[in-house]
Amino acid sequence: GHIITQNGIKPDPDLIKSVTNFPQPKKIKDVQSFLGLTGYYRRFIKDYSKIAEPLQQQLRNSQKGNHHLNWSRGCTDAFEILKKRLTNAPIMNTPNFEQPFILELDACEYGVGAVLTQEYEEKKYVIAYASRTLSTAERNYGATEREALAIVWATKHFRPYLEGNKIYVRSDCKALEWMRTAKDVTGRLARWAMKLSAYRIEEIKYRPGKLNANADSLSRNPLPDDIVNQHEVSTIETAVNLWQNTNILKDIKEEQQADPKLKQIINFLETKPTTDSNDKRNPHILVNGLLYKIKNSNMHYNQRIIGEKHLLVIPKAMQNKLLEWAHDHPTAGHGGQQKTLFRLITRVYWESMRKDVFNYISACQLCQQFKYNNAPTASPMQLHSVNEPWHTIGMDIMGPFPTTARQKRFLPVIVDYFTRWIELFPLNSITSIDITNILTNEIFSRYGLPKHIVSDNGPQFI
């Protein structure tokens, strides 16, 4: 259904013809068929859910028992626009996983929309469009909750593209700002914060709705790109990108200068005429006066793939603050050792980081109070003392085996715990009566009554 070219991905022209030649629906089933055809190519149609809303409403009415097609002017417009949009569908670019992804989001009273793009080489590349209508319950959300829902839904929808890659979010609502400042987040918002913490959201750029024309057409008319004033775009700093805050970088720079060990490295780099990134004796670099550690392709393989180019060196005085962010912040959710370590090791560096993370989590009062090991523990084994023959016997049944000439298929086994003496009795059946007869006529009559009989509580022994 798709054609992949050197320029990108586009719909199959042969299948598009079946959509453009589709007659105007006369019944509900025709509407379902048309939406099925166009829905297959919805990634090529911007704001598909908004355009198709009148047709979707016809399907909702049929679910309520009204199977009569109430075709309106809105349905006609939606029908024609979808056919026209698909005929002129743009070519979608294939993703470049070496570059960060940009999510442009918006939400209105009845739907959410997202555009997945990338920007590099001074060009903007559209990867895919996505949109969906809100459920009855979701339409009761407030404006901020709808915008937050858009971010959660979009990251899940584009998960195959976004996992392990940098993400920049553009929205006309500061929907995630509360996650940075909220103290006690509970319920639905807490669950959303936990879901978003799994992604590498580097930055959230706030743009008013009139400047967010690409995704905001769900609720506004699209505006031309030339009205966007880049100086009016403000950046919301999030806890996910905590150390990119100018004030924090300034504090880290001052603490690096105050740390004797780091100061020695900084002085060496300042007096060094050239910086060799392959110098294994001093794998550090100065960027704007800040000390970074150069990643080693072997030691930092995972970070080299999905993390920053260099790791910001955190001085001793600032390490506890980074540990608090990586573990205690609402977006961190008091994660375990590996999750907390991953949030740090892909961005920053200090010696003994792994040990410090382990000690910090071990001393976390909330983790010790509410987290517990839910793995079942084995009961302690009791030492059973046996002082004489036939004091304790064990029983089990072997089989079924191939039938013998005498029709025997099973072999009950009785073992004395003291002498390890074994008694075997071939049987053709293993009912409770058969086992009772063996115990009475063969064991008790010859060796007396044992004090303990050990079995696996099979139905024959109960």
C-alpha positions in Angstrom: 0.0 0.0 0.0 3.0 2.3 0.2 5.8 3.1 -2.3 9.3 3.8 -0.9 11.5 6.0 -3.1 14.8 7.8 -2.6 12.8 10.9 -1.6 10.7 9.2 1.0 7.4 7.3 1.4 4.2 8.0 -0.6 0.8 6.2 -1.0 0.3 3.7 -3.8 -1.4 5.5 -6.7 -3.5 2.5 -7.7 -5.0 2.3 -4.2 -5.6 6.1 -4.2 -7.8 5.7 -7.3 -10.2 3.5 -5.3 -10.6 6.3 -2.8 -10.9 9.2 -5.4 -13.5 7.1 -7.3 -15.5 6.2 -4.2 -19.2 7.2 -4.6 -20.9 9.3 -2.0 -22.1 7.0 0.8 -25.7 6.0 0.9 -25.7 3.9 4.1 -23.7 3.4 7.3 -21.7 0.5 5.8 -20.5 2.8 2.9 -19.2 5.3 5.5 -17.3 2.5 7.3 -15.8 1.4 4.0 -14.7 4.9 3.1 -13.1 5.6 6.5 -11.4 2.3 6.3 -9.8 3.2 3.0 -8.7 6.7 4.0 -7.7 5.7 7.5 -5.1 3.4 6.0 -3.3 6.5 4.7 -4.0 8.8 7.6 -0.3 9.3 8.3 -0.2 11.3 5.1 -3.3 13.5 6.0 -2.7 16.3 8.4 -5.5 16.6 11.0 -7.3 13.5 9.7 -9.4 13.2 12.9 -10.7 16.7 12.7 -11.6 16.4 9.0 -13.3 13.0 9.4 -15.2 14.1 12.6 -18.6 14.5 10.8 -18.3 11.0 9.3 -17.1 9.5 12.6 -20.2 11.1 14.2 -22.4 9.1 11.8 -20.8 5.9 13.1 -21.3 6.9 16.7 -25.0 7.5 16.0 -25.3 4.1 14.5 -23.9 2.5 17.7 -26.6 4.2 19.7 -29.3 2.4 17.6 -29.8 5.0 14.9 -28.8 3.1 11.7 -30.2 5.8 9.4 -27.6 7.8 7.6 -28.2 11.5 8.3 -26.0 12.9 5.5 -25.2 16.6 6.0 -23.3 19.4 4.4 -20.5 18.8 6.9 -20.3 15.1 5.8 -20.1 16.2 2.2 -17.2 18.6 2.9 -15.4 16.0 4.9 -15.9 13.4 2.2 -14.5 15.7 -0.5 -11.6 17.1 1.5 -10.4 13.6 2.4 -10.4 12.6 -1.2 -8.6 15.8 -2.2 -6.0 15.6 0.5 -5.2 12.0 -0.3 -4.9 12.8 -4.0 -2.4 15.5 -3.2 -0.7 13.6 -0.3 2.8 14.8 0.5 5.8 12.6 0.4 6.8 11.7 3.9 10.5 11.6 4.8 12.1 8.5 6.3 13.5 9.2 9.8 17.1 10.0 10.4 18.0 8.3 13.7 21.2 10.3 14.0 19.1 13.5 14.5 16.7 14.4 17.3 12.9 14.2 16.8 10.5 17.1 17.2 6.9 16.6 18.3 4.5 19.4 17.5 1.3 19.0 19.5 -2.1 20.5 20.1 -5.5 19.6 21.6 -9.0 20.9 21.2 -12.3 20.0 22.8 -12.8 16.9 20.7 -9.4 15.7 19.5 -5.6 15.7 19.7 -3.1 16.1 16.9 0.6 15.6 16.5 3.2 16.1 13.8 6.5 14.2 14.0 9.3 16.2 12.3 13.1 16.6 12.2 15.2 19.7 11.5 18.7 19.4 10.1 20.8 20.9 7.2 18.6 24.0 7.6 15.5 22.1 6.4 12.4 20.7 8.0 11.4 17.1 7.3 7.9 15.8 8.1 7.9 12.1 9.2 4.2 11.5 9.9 0.9 13.1 11.0 -1.2 11.6 13.7 -4.5 12.5 15.3 -7.4 11.0 17.1 -10.7 12.0 18.6 -11.2 12.1 22.4 -13.4 9.7 24.2 -16.5 10.8 26.1 -14.6 10.8 29.3 -11.5 12.6 27.9 -13.7 15.4 26.6 -14.4 16.3 30.2 -10.7 17.0 30.8 -9.6 20.5 31.4 -7.5 22.3 28.8 -4.2 21.6 30.5 -5.1 17.9 31.0 -5.9 17.6 27.3 -2.6 19.1 26.3 -0.8 16.7 28.7 -2.8 13.8 27.3 -1.6 14.9 23.8 2.0 14.6 24.8 1.5 11.2 26.5 -0.5 9.8 23.5 1.9 11.2 20.9 5.0 9.7 22.6 3.2 6.3 22.8 1.9 6.5 19.2 5.4 7.3 17.8 7.2 5.1 20.3 9.2 3.1 17.7 10.7 6.4 16.5 11.2 8.1 19.8 12.6 5.4 22.1 16.3 6.1 22.9 16.4 9.3 20.9 16.3 13.0 21.9 12.8 14.6 21.8 12.0 18.2 21.6 8.3 19.1 22.2 6.5 22.1 20.8 3.1 23.0 22.2 0.9 26.0 22.8 0.3 25.0 26.5 2.8 24.6 29.3 1.2 21.2 30.0 4.4 19.7 31.5 5.5 22.6 33.6 3.5 21.4 36.6 5.6 18.2 36.6 8.7 20.2 37.4 7.2 22.1 40.3 4.5 19.7 41.7 5.3 18.2 45.1 2.6 15.5 45.6 1.3 14.3 42.2 -1.2 11.6 42.4 -3.7 9.7 40.2 -3.8 10.2 36.5 -1.3 13.0 36.4 1.3 10.9 38.3 0.8 8.0 35.9 1.4 10.3 32.9 4.5 11.7 34.6 5.8 8.2 35.0 5.1 7.3 31.4 6.9 10.4 30.1 10.0 9.7 32.3 10.8 6.7 30.0 11.5 9.1 27.1 14.4 11.4 26.6 12.4 14.7 26.5 15.2 17.2 26.3 13.2 20.4 25.9 9.7 21.8 25.8 9.2 24.9 23.7 6.1 26.9 24.4 4.5 28.6 21.4 1.2 30.4 21.5 -1.5 28.8 19.4 -1.2 31.4 16.6 2.5 30.6 16.3 1.8 26.8 16.5 0.0 26.7 13.2 1.3 23.3 12.2 -0.4 21.3 15.0 -2.9 23.9 16.1 -5.2 23.6 13.1 -7.4 21.4 15.1 -8.6 24.5 16.9 -7.4 27.4 14.7 -7.0 28.2 11.1 -3.5 27.5 9.8 -1.3 30.5 9.6 1.7 31.1 7.2 5.1 30.3 8.5 6.5 33.7 7.8 4.6 35.2 10.8 6.6 33.2 13.3 9.0 35.4 15.2 11.7 33.1 16.6 12.5 35.7 19.3 9.0 35.3 20.7 9.4 31.5 21.2 10.2 30.9 24.9 11.8 27.8 26.2 10.4 26.0 29.2 13.2 24.3 31.2 12.2 20.9 32.4 13.8 18.7 35.1 14.7 16.2 32.3 17.2 18.9 31.1 18.0 20.2 34.5 21.7 21.0 34.0 21.0 23.0 30.8 19.5 25.7 33.0 21.9 28.7 32.8 22.0 29.3 36.6 22.7 25.7 37.3 25.5 25.6 34.7 27.0 28.7 36.4 26.9 27.0 39.8 28.5 23.8 38.4 31.2 25.9 36.7 32.0 27.6 40.1 32.0 24.3 41.9 34.3 22.8 39.3 36.8 25.7 39.9 36.5 25.1 43.7 37.2 21.4 43.4 41.0 20.8 43.7 41.1 17.7 41.6 38.9 19.2 38.8 40.7 22.5 39.0 44.0 20.7 38.2 42.4 19.2 35.1 41.0 22.6 34.0 44.3 24.3 34.4 46.0 21.6 32.3 43.5 22.0 29.5 43.7 25.8 29.6 47.5 25.7 29.2 47.4 22.9 26.6 47.9 24.3 23.1 45.6 21.8 21.4 42.9 19.3 22.6 43.3 15.8 21.4 40.0 13.9 21.9 41.9 10.6 21.7 44.2 11.4 24.5 43.5 8.5 26.9 45.6 10.1 29.7 43.3 13.1 29.9 39.9 12.3 28.3 38.4 15.7 29.1 37.5 18.8 27.2 36.5 22.4 28.1 33.4 23.8 26.5 32.5 27.4 27.5 34.6 27.0 30.6 32.8 23.9 31.7 34.6 20.6 32.1 33.3 17.6 30.1 34.5 14.0 30.0 34.9 12.6 26.5 33.1 9.4 26.0 35.1 6.3 25.4 33.6 4.2 22.6 34.1 1.0 24.6 33.4 2.1 28.2 30.5 4.3 27.3 29.1 2.4 24.3 25.4 2.8 25.2 25.8 6.4 26.2 27.6 7.1 22.9 24.7 5.8 21.0 21.8 7.4 22.9 23.3 10.0 25.2 25.1 13.3 24.9 28.3 13.7 22.9 30.2 14.5 26.1 29.4 14.0 29.7 29.3 17.0 32.0 31.6 16.5 35.0 29.7 17.1 38.2 31.8 18.3 41.2 31.4 16.7 44.6 29.3 19.5 46.0 26.6 19.1 43.3 26.4 15.4 43.1 23.7 15.0 45.8 21.5 17.5 43.9 21.7 15.4 40.7 21.0 12.3 42.7 17.9 13.9 44.1 16.6 14.9 40.6 17.3 11.4 39.1 15.5 9.6 41.9 13.2 11.8 43.9 11.7 14.0 41.2 8.0 13.3 40.2 9.2 12.4 36.7 11.7 9.9 38.1 9.1 8.2 40.3 11.7 6.8 42.8 13.0 4.3 40.2 15.4 1.5 41.0 19.1 1.5 40.8 19.4 0.7 37.1 16.8 3.3 36.1 18.3 6.0 38.3 21.8 5.2 37.0 20.6 5.4 33.4 19.1 8.9 33.8 22.5 10.1 35.1 25.1 8.0 33.2 23.8 9.1 29.8 24.3 12.8 30.6 26.8 13.5 33.4 29.9 11.9 34.9 31.6 11.7 38.3 33.8 9.0 39.8 32.0 6.4 42.0 28.6 7.3 40.5 27.4 3.7 40.6 28.3 3.4 44.2 26.7 6.7 45.1 23.4 5.8 43.4 23.3 2.5 45.2 23.9 4.2 48.6 21.4 7.0 47.9 18.6 4.6 47.0 19.4 2.3 49.9 19.0 5.3 52.3 15.8 6.6 50.6 13.1 6.5 53.3 10.1 6.3 50.9 11.7 3.4 49.0 12.4 1.5 52.2 8.9 2.2 53.6 6.8 1.4 50.6 8.8 -0.9 48.3 9.3 -4.5 49.2 10.5 -7.7 47.5 7.3 -9.4 46.3 9.2 -12.5 45.1 8.0 -15.6 47.1 10.5 -16.8 49.6 11.1 -20.5 50.3 10.1 -21.7 53.7 13.0 -22.8 55.9 13.6 -26.6 55.6 13.1 -28.5 58.8 15.8 -31.0 59.8 14.1 -34.4 60.3 15.8 -36.7 62.8 15.6 -40.5 62.2 17.1 -42.8 64.9 15.9 -46.3 63.9 14.9 -48.4 60.9 11.4 -47.9 59.6 10.9 -44.9 61.8 10.2 -42.7 58.7 9.3 -43.9 55.2 8.9 -42.1 51.9 6.5 -43.0 49.2 6.1 -42.1 45.5 4.8 -43.7 42.3 6.8 -44.3 39.0 5.1 -44.7 35.7 3.1 -45.3 33.7 5.5 -47.7 31.9 4.9 -49.9 28.9 2.4 -52.7 29.9 4.0 -55.9 30.9 2.8 -59.4 30.1 1.0 -59.4 33.5 -0.7 -56.0 32.7 1.5 -54.1 35.2 2.1 -50.4 34.3 3.0 -48.6 37.6 5.7 -49.0 40.2 5.0 -47.7 43.8 8.3 -47.0 45.6 8.7 -47.1 49.4 12.1 -46.1 51.0 13.2 -46.4 54.6 14.9 -43.1 55.6 17.3 -44.8 58.1 18.6 -47.8 56.1 17.8 -46.6 52.6 16.1 -49.9 52.0 13.8 -49.8 48.9 10.6 -51.8 48.3 9.0 -51.9 44.8 5.5 -53.3 44.0 4.3 -53.6 40.4 0.7 -52.6 39.9 -1.8 -52.3 37.1 -3.6 -49.5 38.8 -2.8 -46.9 41.5 -6.0 -46.2 43.4 -6.1 -45.3 47.1 -7.3 -48.9 47.8 -4.3 -50.4 45.9 -1.8 -48.2 47.9 -3.6 -49.1 51.2 -3.4 -52.8 50.5 0.4 -52.6 49.9 1.0 -50.6 53.1 -1.1 -53.0 55.2 -0.2 -56.3 53.7 3.4 -55.7 52.7 4.9 -53.0 54.9 3.1 -52.8 58.2 2.7 -56.5 58.5 6.5 -57.1 58.1 8.1 -53.9 59.6 5.5 -52.5 61.9 3.9 -49.0 61.8 6.2 -46.1 61.0 6.0 -42.9 63.0 6.1 -40.7 59.8 5.1 -41.3 56.2 6.4 -38.7 53.7 4.7 -38.3 50.2 3.8 -35.6 47.7 0.2 -35.5 48.7 -0.9 -37.2 45.5 -4.6 -38.3 45.3 -3.6 -41.9 46.0 -2.0 -40.9 49.4 -4.7 -38.7 50.8 
